[in-house]
Amino acid sequence: MPCSEQNLYPVEDENGERTAGSRWELIQTALLNKFTRPQNLKV
């Protein structure tokens, strides 16, 4: 499930360091953005 605490993916912070981030937070952030075409949903 995407909302599981163990569903992580690698992210890069401001310093260029890689850490594990929540996939669910990525989904929520993407869906909060405005989009006008289906192509805007691609990451």
N, C-alpha and C positions, 0 to 999 in steps of 0.2 A: 504494500500500500504506500502511496506517495507521502501520506501524512505520518508514517512510522518514524520514530526517532532514530531508527537505524538505517533509514534510506538516505544515505549521504552521497555527495559527489565532490570532486576536487574543485576548489575555488582559489583564486589568486587575490591577495589583499593589496592594499596601497603600496606596500613595501616589496611586492613581488614574491612574497612567501606563499606557498601552497598549504591550504588547510582543508578540512572537510566541512562542507556546508550542507544545510538542509535542502533537500530537493523540493519539499513542500513550500518553503519560503521562496524558492525560485519560481515555482508555479504561481503562487499568490502575487508576487511582484510583477510577473509577466502579464497576468490577467488584469492588474490594476492600471496598466498603461492603456492609453487610447489607441485604437486601431480602426482603420477604415476599410482595409482589404484583408483577405485571408493570408496574403503573403506577409503581412505584418506580424503574424503569429509565429513565424519561424525564428529560431534563435540563431 
